[in-house]
């Protein structure tokens, strides 16, 4: 997926002087999906429904990214 489709990095960090790393962090899409999953898990869910829940959470994330356009 392109940066446009994922919303780009959620918590970018350049590292700064003296740092040997440059981390872009998770994508905004993953962050939105994680927040949606947190709400789903708080309601309780059966392990057999995990695949359905993950797909639903990413659908919510995609809708949130679309709303930002």
N, C-alpha and C positions, 0 to 999 in steps of 0.2 A: 504494500500500500504506500501511496505517496504521502508526503508530509501534509498535503492539503486534506487527504482523506482521513488522516489520523489526528489532525489538529496540531501536529508538531509536538515538541517536548512539553510536558506538564511542569517540570521543575528543572529547567536548564541551568547548567553551571559551567562557567568557563575555567574554573580552577584558580585563576589569578597567578600573580608572580610567585615563582618558587614551587608551584605545584606541578607534578608530573602527569596529571590526569586531566581529562576533559570529558565530562559525562553529560550526555544530553538528557538523561533521566527517562522515565516512562513516558509514553505518548499520552496526550490528553484523552484520546479515545479509551485507552486502558484505564486511566484514572476515573473517567466517567463510568465505565463498566464496573470497576471495583466498588464505587460508591453505590451503584444500583444493586450489586451483589450483596453488599453489606445490609441493605434494607431487606432484601429477600431472605437472607440468612437469619435476620433478627425475628422474622415471622415463623421460623422453623420450616424445614424442608426435608423430605426424604432423600436419601442418597441416590435412589433410583431416578430422581428428578433433576440431578445435577446438570446433565447435558442440556435439558430443556431450559434450565435456569440460566446457564451460561449464554446460550443463544439469545435468550430474552434480554439479558443484561447488555450484550453488545448491540442489540437492536435499539435499546434505550439510549446507549452511548451515541450511536449513529444519528438518532433523531436529535439529540442534544447538539451534536456538531452541525447538523443541517440547520438548526434554529439559529446558530451563531452567524450564518452567512448573511 
